[in-house]
Each structure stands twice: as C-alpha cells, then as structure tokens.
C-alpha cells in the first residue's frame, strides 16, 4: 500500500522511459512538469472535462504557478505512481492541485508539488470566470488538505 499525503488520490502509473533521462542519468526536471500536466488532463477528463468540453465552453484552466519539491531522483525503468488532488476551487477564477510522486519499489516519495490554475477564455487568452460546469465538477472533486496534511 502506498502512503499518500491525502485520501482518495487520482493516480497515474508511470514507467521512466529512456527519453526522460538527462545527462546526470536521472529524470530531467522538465519531465516531471510534463507528468504533472499529463495527470492534470487525465483527472479532468475522468471528471468529464476533457479538451473537447473545454473548447465547447471556450474556457480552460491555465497554469499560473508551479511549486515543486524534488525529493529524490527517478531513474530509467523505474515504476512510479503519480497522484493528484484538487485542494481548492474558488468557483470564480482559480483552482489548485496538489501532486505526489512515489516510487513503487521502495515507496519513497520523489516529489511533492502544487499548481495554481486560472480560468481563461480560449478564444482570447484572457482571464474569465469559470463556467458553472467547471465550478460544479471541480468542487465535487475537492479534497480537504486538513484531512491528511503531512
């Protein structure tokens, strides 16, 4: 059993591929950011808000800020589990996700992160209020940080 920081994570299994490895023979930091984007999209799609739905509503959640703590290196061939939680949704403009990356072999936490998103209008790129559908769906998926903060 994996020791997640918060309950009921949305989890994405990952295998470290050769193209993720940098000259130091571990996963390049840019790859971790790609993984955070990948799980964010997968989670949103699982909630019913995929790219087609974003386009139909002319809205999107765009990254405003990443905070990433790199705790240990991942290496080629390792099996990892990446988790995400929505921990804040103001129902107007912003949404915050937390992330945790664990290595399956030793259950070591390799990364913790937080990303703040702002709702934008796709057609203009300008900040816009979240559609009611975003607010409803993302608030239903909220996880309380107080319940499992470590």
Buried (B, 14 or more C-beta within 10 A) or exposed (E): EEEBBBEEBBBBEBEBEEEBBEEEEBBBEEBBBEBBEEBBBBBBBEBEBBEEBBEEBEBBBEBBEBEBEBEEEBEBEBEBBBBBBBBBBEBEBBBBBBBBBBBBEEEEBBBBBBBBBBBBBBEEEEBBEBBEBBBEBBBEBBBEBEEBEE
